Amino acid sequence: MDADWLPFHPNPKKPSFALPAGAVDAHCHVFGPGAQFPYAPERKYTPCDAGKDDLFKLRDHLGCARNVIVQATCHGADNRAMVDALLHSKGTARGVATIRPDITEAELTSMHDAGVRGVRFNFVKRLVDPKPDAHYRSIIDKIKVFGWHIVVYFEAADLEERWDFFTSLPTIVVVDHMGRPDVTKQPDGPEFGRFMSFMERENIWAKVTCPERLSTMPPPAYVDFVPFAKAVVARFPDRVLWGTDWPHPNLNMVGHMPDDGALVDLIPDIAPTAELQRKLLVDNPARLYWGDET
């Protein structure tokens, strides 16, 4: 792994907040293990190994019932590690893939059968090299028959630049980490106001995730993050998701590794009622990722 890489927390606390039955960690990853699932040659970071066994151990420790595993950029468009985790989850995990336009229908069918339900488009330039719009549209043409949705990862400044493209997307669109707002600004200010206007579209969802990545204040309270996430949950309770982001890639740029149990304990601060917690943690991810179950 990179010399300055921060490995995931070795002994997270048992959360004080008891997650509701059926809770879903709707944003997490698997890294390798690299000896079994090599990292992509074009990757911009090399992480520690953090495979399915460690992920499922954390799931049980935190009190989650299910996971949504998002393809990690260190694996590029090689989804084998993520799909392997889905296949070993006994139906308790769904996946979000990274794919290229030349993928075949047979390959998509195989991933769908394994539990993949979406694709991720990453626009964060320090992690990937974003492509022309036509690249993404050719992928959308292939996934629409499967009813998959799109996950987009971008930074706050990208929303205005790509507004026309994002608002033209025909599927459900899930925004990673609320579009990475600048939490030193006001949640009712113009920059986050643009994101809230974006959320007014009925097909837009948001993950109220990654306080450790967005906050400028010390853990575990991440006080400046809370008003942003709380505002999104309060206004759009039926289109929000929560997740750990385990094993927390690229936190060498932040400088600390969060305790995943403490991240769970932050949930009542952003979703203060039992109804909001149930929607955030159970109803919404079940509808989006397991809605095709009979």
Buried (B, 14 or more C-beta within 10 A) or exposed (E): BEEEBBBBBEEBBEBEBEBBEBBBBBBBBBBBBBEEBBBBEEBBBBBBBBBBEBBBEBBEBBBBBBBBBBBBBBBBBBBEBBBBBBBEBEEBBBBBBBBEBEBEEEBBEEBBEBBBBBBBBBBBEEBBEBBEEEEBBBBBEBBEEBEBBBBBBBBBEBBEEBEEBBEEBEBBBBBBBBBBBBBEBEBEEEBBEBBBEBBEEEBBBBBBBBBBBBBEEEBBBBEBBBBBBBBBBBEBBEBBBBBBBBBBBBBBEBEEBBBBBBBBBBBBBBBEEEEBBBBBBBBBBBEBBBEEEE
